[in-house]
Amino acid sequence: MRSSGISLGYNGTSLIAGFLPFIATAVYGAVGWIGPALIFMSLGVVSTVCGLMTRETAPARLHRAGEAMRTSYADEPVTSHAI
């Protein structure tokens, strides 16, 4: 599930970012060098805000997964001979 979300985000961003050079060129032709600079600065601000809003869930999820793993093996009988 986590890989699918990363893949969707990566490919969606690539789809949108593919048109960015055309947009930057058009804005540069209209207002000069400040236009593309403002575009890229705003994208940096949006990326920073999104990064700061992202919650860290890795330690909690790994801890819960380890507990589930221990409890599932605890129900199995222990055999005395190795395979």
The 8 nearest C-alpha neighbors of each residue, nearest first, counted from 0:
[[1, 3, 2, 4, 5, 6, 7, 8],
 [0, 2, 4, 3, 5, 6, 7, 8],
 [3, 1, 5, 4, 0, 6, 7, 8],
 [4, 2, 6, 0, 5, 1, 7, 8],
 [5, 3, 7, 1, 6, 2, 8, 0],
 [4, 6, 2, 8, 3, 7, 9, 1],
 [5, 7, 3, 9, 4, 8, 10, 2],
 [8, 6, 4, 10, 5, 9, 11, 3],
 [7, 9, 5, 11, 6, 10, 12, 4],
 [8, 10, 6, 12, 7, 11, 5, 13],
 [9, 11, 13, 7, 12, 8, 6, 14],
 [12, 10, 14, 8, 13, 9, 7, 15],
 [11, 13, 15, 9, 10, 14, 16, 8],
 [14, 12, 10, 16, 11, 15, 17, 9],
 [13, 15, 11, 12, 17, 16, 10, 18],
 [14, 16, 12, 17, 13, 18, 11, 19],
 [17, 15, 19, 13, 18, 14, 12, 20],
 [16, 18, 15, 14, 19, 13, 20, 12],
 [19, 17, 16, 21, 20, 15, 22, 14],
 [18, 20, 22, 16, 21, 17, 23, 15],
 [21, 19, 23, 22, 18, 24, 17, 16],
 [22, 20, 24, 19, 23, 18, 25, 17],
 [21, 23, 19, 25, 24, 20, 26, 18],
 [22, 24, 20, 26, 35, 25, 21, 27],
 [25, 23, 27, 21, 22, 26, 20, 28],
 [24, 26, 28, 22, 27, 23, 21, 29],
 [25, 27, 29, 23, 28, 24, 34, 30],
 [28, 26, 31, 24, 25, 29, 30, 32],
 [29, 27, 25, 26, 31, 30, 24, 32],
 [28, 30, 26, 27, 31, 25, 34, 24],
 [31, 29, 27, 34, 28, 26, 33, 32],
 [32, 30, 27, 33, 28, 34, 29, 26],
 [31, 33, 34, 27, 35, 36, 30, 26],
 [32, 34, 36, 31, 35, 37, 30, 27],
 [35, 33, 37, 36, 32, 26, 27, 30],
 [36, 34, 38, 23, 37, 33, 32, 27],
 [35, 37, 33, 39, 34, 38, 40, 32],
 [38, 36, 40, 34, 35, 39, 41, 33],
 [39, 37, 35, 41, 36, 40, 42, 34],
 [38, 40, 42, 36, 41, 37, 43, 35],
 [39, 41, 37, 43, 42, 38, 36, 44],
 [40, 42, 44, 38, 43, 39, 37, 45],
 [43, 41, 39, 45, 40, 44, 46, 38],
 [42, 44, 40, 46, 41, 45, 47, 39],
 [43, 45, 41, 47, 42, 46, 48, 40],
 [44, 46, 42, 48, 43, 47, 49, 41],
 [47, 45, 43, 49, 44, 48, 50, 42],
 [46, 48, 50, 44, 49, 45, 43, 51],
 [47, 49, 51, 45, 50, 46, 44, 52],
 [50, 48, 52, 46, 47, 51, 45, 53],
 [49, 51, 47, 53, 48, 52, 46, 45],
 [50, 52, 48, 49, 53, 47, 54, 46],
 [53, 51, 49, 50, 48, 54, 47, 55],
 [54, 52, 50, 51, 49, 55, 48, 56],
 [55, 53, 56, 52, 51, 50, 57, 49],
 [54, 56, 57, 53, 58, 59, 52, 60],
 [55, 57, 59, 58, 60, 54, 61, 53],
 [56, 58, 60, 59, 55, 61, 62, 54],
 [59, 57, 61, 60, 56, 62, 55, 63],
 [60, 58, 62, 61, 57, 56, 63, 55],
 [59, 61, 63, 57, 62, 58, 56, 64],
 [62, 60, 64, 58, 63, 59, 57, 65],
 [61, 63, 59, 65, 60, 64, 58, 66],
 [64, 62, 66, 60, 65, 61, 67, 59],
 [65, 63, 61, 67, 66, 62, 60, 68],
 [66, 64, 68, 62, 63, 67, 61, 69],
 [67, 65, 63, 69, 68, 64, 70, 62],
 [68, 66, 64, 70, 65, 69, 71, 63],
 [67, 69, 65, 71, 66, 70, 64, 72],
 [70, 68, 66, 72, 67, 71, 73, 65],
 [69, 71, 73, 67, 72, 68, 66, 74],
 [70, 72, 68, 73, 69, 74, 67, 75],
 [73, 71, 69, 74, 70, 75, 68, 76],
 [72, 74, 70, 71, 75, 69, 76, 68],
 [73, 75, 72, 71, 76, 70, 69, 77],
 [76, 74, 72, 73, 77, 71, 78, 70],
 [77, 75, 78, 74, 73, 72, 79, 71],
 [76, 78, 75, 79, 73, 80, 74, 72],
 [79, 77, 80, 76, 81, 75, 82, 72],
 [78, 80, 77, 81, 76, 82, 75, 73],
 [81, 79, 78, 82, 77, 76, 75, 72],
 [82, 80, 79, 78, 77, 76, 75, 72],
 [81, 80, 79, 78, 77, 76, 75, 72]]
